[in-house]
């Protein structure tokens, strides 16, 4: 069996994601309903470059088959999804292929604890 076909077996955790859908009259973001996304969550503290070219320190790397948008909110496994302050935002997102090139995976780096 190829790595690409087996890849979903490695996604044993679930993160909760809520995408920004609008901006209210005060300019604040409005988020849609949250959804669960199968993932592999790794504690990774490393310096990364944001899309704006700024160097930031990450706290976690989330690996998924689904691309998470840069303006989404993310809750790690076990966090209270009703607490907006517990959510995190992506610092950067990269895509890669599995070794056999059959599956695209997304790596989303987020900051550490809030």
Secondary structure as UniProt FT lines:
FT   HELIX           3..6
FT   HELIX           7..10
FT   STRAND          13..18
FT   STRAND          20..23
FT   TURN            25..26
FT   STRAND          29..31
FT   STRAND          35..43
FT   STRAND          47..49
FT   TURN            51..52
FT   STRAND          55..57
FT   STRAND          60..64
FT   TURN            70..71
FT   STRAND          73..75
FT   TURN            77..78
FT   TURN            81..82
FT   HELIX           84..86
FT   STRAND          88..97
FT   TURN            99..100
FT   STRAND          104..110
//
